[in-house]
Amino acid sequence: MYAKNKKVLVYSTLFATVLVLLLFATGLPYYWSGIKAIADNTTDFSVERSHKIKGEYSIPIDLSKLESNLGKELYNDGTHRIYVSFVDNSGDVSSGGFRIGFRFSGEYSFSHATLISGVQHSREANNSFSSNMSAKMTSEHNGKLYHCPIFSESGINYKDGDEFGFYIFPTSAYEDHDISLNEKGIVNITVTDLYKNDWSKNNILYKEEPDEYRN
């Protein structure tokens, strides 16, 4: 009886070991953990296919009803999505006044992950990571064009993406009395220099993208 139980235990342990090895071989742990797990794996995945995205992407923002802007899509190609996650007013020029944040979602599989973002997630020579803002934003209100300062940027904080934000108006716009903290109406914002972060598994051939998508 003891020998039989020992044999069952050996086979069970062997089966469990093989199962774990198969799971890691197929990349299932990456699928459970999302894009961040793939981005963190500097041995099996490369970022050589990453590149800037061509084009300008614009949406109107209603300053009279800030919450009405939540969910507005800046970019959607059917796979990657960029949308407004918050718009607020700090109530003080020294803390930026009107601010806007964007949330990004990409796609990932066992062997590949992509994320179109305002942030370039890079690898350094020592395999450390850096996140640098790639995107630029302008706002247009009452016939004037403003270049918007960066408010925030992040690493990959979500299973499927990240986020970043801008001040809708520069400090000088408030100081020159072009804009007030009680500003109303529609401001049109335009974002350029989005970045496609592409983590491709080594030794796998991928279809090349047309040049019109690359900047």
C-alpha positions as a printed Julia matrix, in Angstrom:
215×3 Matrix{Float64}:
   0.0    0.0     0.0
   2.85   2.37    0.92
   4.64   1.62   -2.37
   1.45   2.3    -4.33
   0.9    5.65   -2.62
   4.53   6.59   -3.19
   4.17   5.75   -6.89
   1.05   7.92   -7.15
   2.89  10.78   -5.45
   5.82  10.5    -7.85
   3.54  10.55  -10.9
   1.53  13.45   -9.49
   4.68  15.47   -8.86
   6.0   14.66  -12.34
   2.69  15.67  -13.93
   2.61  18.95  -11.99
   6.19  19.74  -13.0
   5.5   19.07  -16.68
   2.34  21.18  -16.5
   4.2   24.13  -14.99
   6.93  23.87  -17.63
   4.31  23.8   -20.39
   2.59  26.86  -18.98
   5.82  28.82  -18.98
   6.73  27.55  -22.45
   3.44  28.78  -23.9
   3.72  32.15  -22.19
   0.54  31.79  -20.16
   2.0   33.63  -17.12
   2.51  36.68  -19.36
  -1.12  36.49  -20.4
  -2.22  36.43  -16.77
   0.02  39.34  -15.79
  -0.48  41.5   -18.87
   1.76  43.9   -20.75
   3.98  44.74  -17.79
   5.19  41.14  -17.44
   6.16  41.06  -21.11
   7.86  44.47  -20.93
   9.85  43.33  -17.9
  11.19  40.26  -19.73
  14.35  41.58  -21.38
  15.58  38.1   -22.29
  12.75  36.85  -24.49
  11.26  40.08  -25.88
  12.73  42.98  -27.86
  11.47  46.53  -28.54
  13.11  46.99  -31.94
   9.77  47.31  -33.75
   8.6   50.24  -31.61
   8.12  53.59  -33.39
   6.32  56.93  -33.38
   2.86  57.18  -34.93
   2.06  59.68  -37.67
  -0.88  62.03  -37.46
  -2.74  64.56  -35.34
  -5.58  63.48  -33.07
  -8.12  66.0   -31.81
 -11.18  66.14  -29.56
 -13.32  68.98  -28.18
 -13.32  69.46  -24.4
 -16.24  71.2   -22.68
 -14.91  73.41  -19.89
 -18.44  74.11  -18.66
 -19.16  70.45  -17.85
 -15.87  68.77  -17.07
 -17.34  65.34  -16.26
 -19.08  65.21  -19.66
 -15.68  64.71  -21.29
 -14.9   61.41  -19.57
 -14.55  58.53  -22.01
 -14.11  60.68  -25.12
 -11.84  58.82  -27.52
  -8.72  60.48  -28.83
  -7.55  57.37  -30.71
  -9.1   54.03  -31.61
  -7.82  51.75  -34.35
  -9.92  48.78  -33.26
  -7.08  47.33  -31.21
  -5.52  50.23  -29.33
  -7.57  52.86  -27.54
  -6.78  56.24  -25.97
  -9.54  58.01  -24.07
 -10.08  60.79  -21.54
  -9.86  59.43  -18.0
 -10.24  62.73  -16.15
 -10.61  66.47  -16.64
 -10.4   68.72  -13.6
  -9.71  72.23  -12.41
  -7.3   72.59   -9.5
  -8.77  76.0    -8.73
  -5.34  77.61   -8.51
  -2.94  78.84  -11.18
   0.07  77.67   -9.16
  -1.18  74.07   -9.36
  -2.02  74.24  -13.04
  -5.69  75.15  -13.33
  -7.41  72.98  -15.94
  -5.85  69.52  -16.39
  -6.63  66.49  -18.53
  -5.59  62.85  -18.24
  -5.63  60.05  -20.79
  -5.8   56.3   -20.29
  -4.37  53.88  -22.86
  -5.18  50.28  -23.52
  -3.32  47.94  -25.86
  -3.28  44.23  -26.6
  -1.15  41.32  -25.48
  -0.84  37.61  -26.11
   1.5   34.78  -25.17
   4.22  36.08  -27.49
   3.53  39.72  -28.31
   2.29  43.0   -26.81
   1.59  46.43  -28.29
   0.55  49.71  -26.72
  -0.07  53.0   -28.52
   0.62  55.65  -25.94
   1.87  59.13  -25.32
   4.75  57.55  -23.41
   7.75  55.69  -24.84
   8.71  52.78  -22.6
  12.42  52.22  -23.26
  15.16  49.87  -22.15
  18.54  51.15  -21.13
  21.9   49.47  -21.73
  21.86  47.88  -18.27
  18.35  46.46  -18.9
  16.73  49.04  -16.64
  13.58  50.81  -17.81
  12.65  54.4   -18.49
   9.38  56.07  -19.43
   9.64  59.26  -21.47
   6.85  61.44  -22.79
   6.69  61.25  -26.55
   3.37  63.03  -27.12
   2.85  66.76  -27.47
  -0.45  68.57  -26.95
  -1.84  71.92  -28.05
  -5.13  73.57  -27.1
  -7.13  76.11  -29.09
  -9.61  78.45  -27.4
 -11.13  81.73  -28.56
  -8.91  81.76  -31.63
  -5.64  81.34  -29.72
  -3.33  78.33  -29.82
  -1.49  77.2   -26.68
   1.3   74.68  -26.19
   0.38  72.52  -23.22
   2.89  71.57  -20.51
   3.15  67.97  -19.3
   1.19  67.25  -16.14
   1.98  63.56  -15.56
   3.3   60.38  -17.12
   3.48  56.84  -15.82
   5.02  53.46  -16.27
   2.8   50.51  -17.15
   0.49  50.66  -14.15
  -2.35  48.61  -15.6
  -2.57  45.1   -16.98
  -3.3   46.48  -20.45
  -1.7   49.92  -20.47
  -0.71  53.21  -18.89
  -1.75  56.87  -18.59
  -0.49  60.44  -18.91
  -1.76  63.98  -18.59
  -1.32  67.6   -19.67
  -2.22  71.01  -18.35
  -4.82  72.31  -20.81
  -3.36  75.83  -20.7
   0.14  77.1   -19.88
   0.64  79.31  -16.82
   1.27  82.3   -19.09
  -2.3   82.1   -20.44
  -3.64  82.75  -16.93
  -1.03  85.39  -16.14
  -1.84  87.28  -19.36
  -5.57  87.04  -18.51
  -6.31  85.18  -21.74
  -7.76  82.37  -19.63
  -9.47  82.43  -16.23
 -10.03  79.67  -13.7
 -13.75  80.08  -14.41
 -13.32  79.66  -18.16
 -16.31  78.19  -20.03
 -16.96  76.93  -23.53
 -15.21  74.46  -25.81
 -11.46  74.04  -26.11
 -10.11  71.91  -28.94
  -7.09  69.83  -28.0
  -4.74  68.13  -30.45
  -2.18  65.44  -29.62
   0.73  64.48  -31.86
   3.76  62.17  -31.66
   1.98  59.18  -30.18
   4.25  56.17  -29.77
   3.68  52.51  -30.56
   5.43  50.41  -27.94
   5.95  46.96  -29.44
   7.33  44.04  -27.45
   8.04  41.18  -29.85
   9.21  37.74  -28.85
  12.66  36.95  -30.17
  13.04  34.54  -33.11
   9.46  35.08  -34.34
   8.79  36.77  -37.69
   6.09  39.47  -37.65
   4.36  41.2   -40.53
   5.83  44.64  -41.22
   3.56  47.69  -40.9
   2.98  50.05  -43.86
   5.14  53.19  -43.75
   2.1   55.48  -43.44
   1.75  54.44  -39.79
   5.36  55.23  -38.93
   6.76  58.64  -38.14
